[in-house]
Amino acid sequence: MRCPVEEKILGVVPDFKKSKPLGKRDTYSLVVTDQSFIFALMTSQMLKDAAAEAQKKGKESGKGFFARWGDQIRSGFTLYKKYYNMPAESILDESKGNFQIWLSNISKVTVSKKTGGEDQADITEIKIETAGGKEEYFINGSSKEMTGLFEAVLGDKLDMKKGILG
C-alpha cells in the first residue's frame, strides 16, 4: 500500500546488503524517508547502464581511455545519488526487486558494529524487526550518516550495539 502523501527523502545509505544462500547477496540503496525505508535493488543492468553512460560522457568531453575507464568504475559507486532527486513512488517502480517498509510497521532496528580481526574487515549488521518477521542486512565498515538517519526516524525503536566478529 502506498501513502497518498508525498514522502520526504531524508537520506540514502548505499551498499546495503542482504546475504543469500551460497555466499551470494543482494545489494540495495536504502532510501530513508520521513515515512518509510525504501529498498532500491542495485541490478547488474543498472551498473552496466551507468558505466555505458560514463563512457559516453567521457568520449563526448574528450577524455582519454584511462580517464573514461576510471569514470566507468566510479559510476557504480555513485549510482545511489540519483535517489535524492526521485519521488518515492518512482523509486519503488524502478525495479521489481524494490520494496518498502513503513516506519510505523517497524518494531525494532538493532545496529551492531562488529570489529573484524586481522584478516576480517569491520562490518555493521542491521536487523529490522516487523510484525512479519526479522530481516538481516549489513554494510561494510560503519556509517555515521546511516546512524544519524536511523536515530532521526526510529527514535526509541533503535538499539545500538558493539561486538567482535568471531
C-alpha positions in Angstrom: 0.0 0.0 0.0 1.4 3.4 -1.0 0.9 6.5 1.0 -1.1 9.3 -0.7 1.1 12.0 1.0 4.5 12.7 -0.8 7.4 11.2 1.2 10.3 13.4 2.0 13.7 11.7 1.3 16.0 12.3 4.3 19.0 10.3 3.1 20.3 7.3 1.2 22.6 4.5 2.5 24.5 2.9 -0.4 25.8 -0.6 -0.4 23.1 -2.0 2.0 23.5 -5.8 1.6 21.4 -8.9 2.3 23.1 -12.3 2.3 21.6 -15.1 0.3 22.5 -18.8 0.0 25.8 -19.9 -1.5 27.6 -16.8 -0.5 25.6 -14.5 -2.8 24.0 -11.3 -1.8 21.6 -8.6 -3.0 22.8 -5.0 -2.8 20.4 -2.2 -2.2 20.4 1.6 -1.8 18.4 2.1 1.4 16.3 5.3 0.9 15.2 6.7 4.2 12.2 8.9 4.1 10.1 10.6 6.8 7.6 7.7 6.5 9.5 4.5 5.3 12.6 2.6 4.4 12.7 2.0 0.6 15.0 -0.7 -0.6 16.2 0.0 -4.1 17.9 -3.1 -5.6 21.1 -2.5 -7.5 20.8 -4.6 -10.6 23.6 -5.7 -12.9 21.8 -3.9 -15.7 21.8 -0.6 -13.7 25.5 -0.9 -13.2 26.0 -1.6 -17.0 23.9 1.3 -17.9 25.8 3.7 -15.6 29.1 2.5 -16.9 27.9 3.0 -20.5 26.7 6.5 -19.7 30.0 7.4 -18.1 31.9 6.0 -21.2 29.6 8.1 -23.5 30.1 11.3 -21.4 33.8 10.8 -21.3 34.1 10.4 -25.0 31.9 13.5 -25.6 34.2 15.5 -23.3 37.4 14.2 -25.0 38.7 12.2 -22.1 41.4 9.6 -22.8 41.0 5.8 -22.4 42.2 5.6 -18.8 40.1 8.6 -17.6 37.0 7.1 -19.2 37.8 3.7 -17.6 38.1 5.3 -14.2 34.8 7.1 -14.7 33.1 3.8 -15.6 34.4 2.1 -12.4 33.3 5.1 -10.2 29.9 5.2 -11.8 28.7 2.2 -9.8 29.8 3.7 -6.6 27.7 6.9 -7.1 24.6 5.4 -8.6 22.7 5.8 -5.3 22.8 9.6 -5.5 20.0 9.6 -8.1 17.6 8.7 -5.4 17.9 12.0 -3.7 16.0 13.6 -6.6 13.4 10.9 -7.3 9.9 10.7 -5.8 9.4 7.6 -3.5 6.9 6.1 -5.9 9.3 6.3 -8.8 12.0 4.6 -6.8 9.6 1.8 -5.9 8.6 1.4 -9.6 12.2 1.4 -10.9 12.7 -2.3 -10.3 10.5 -5.3 -9.4 13.0 -6.1 -6.6 12.4 -2.8 -4.9 10.2 -2.7 -1.8 9.2 -0.6 1.1 8.8 -1.0 4.9 6.7 1.7 6.6 8.3 3.1 9.7 5.0 2.5 11.6 5.4 -1.2 10.9 8.9 -1.4 12.4 9.0 -2.6 16.0 12.8 -2.5 16.4 16.1 -2.0 14.5 19.3 -3.3 16.0 22.5 -2.0 14.7 25.6 -4.0 15.7 29.1 -2.7 14.8 31.4 -5.7 14.5 35.1 -5.2 14.6 37.0 -7.7 12.4 40.2 -9.5 13.3 43.5 -9.3 11.4 42.0 -10.9 8.3 38.4 -9.6 8.5 37.1 -6.1 7.7 34.7 -4.3 10.1 31.0 -4.6 9.3 27.8 -3.2 10.7 24.9 -5.6 10.9 21.3 -4.2 10.8 18.4 -6.3 12.0 14.9 -4.9 11.1 12.0 -6.4 13.0 8.4 -6.0 11.9 5.2 -8.0 12.7 6.1 -10.0 9.6 9.5 -11.2 11.0 13.1 -10.1 11.2 15.3 -9.3 8.2 19.1 -9.0 8.5 21.3 -6.7 6.4 24.9 -5.4 6.6 27.2 -2.7 5.4 30.9 -2.8 5.1 32.5 -0.6 7.8 30.2 1.8 9.6 28.2 4.8 8.6 27.6 7.9 10.8 25.1 9.1 8.2 23.1 5.9 8.5 23.2 6.0 12.3 22.0 9.6 12.2 19.2 8.8 9.8 18.1 5.9 11.9 18.1 7.9 15.1 16.1 10.7 13.5 13.3 8.4 12.1 13.3 5.5 14.6 13.8 7.1 18.0 13.4 4.5 20.8 13.0 1.7 18.2 16.7 1.9 17.6 19.1 -0.4 19.5 22.9 0.3 19.0 25.4 -2.5 19.9 29.1 -3.1 19.5 30.8 -6.5 19.2 33.7 -8.5 17.8 33.4 -10.7 14.7 34.1 -14.3 15.6 
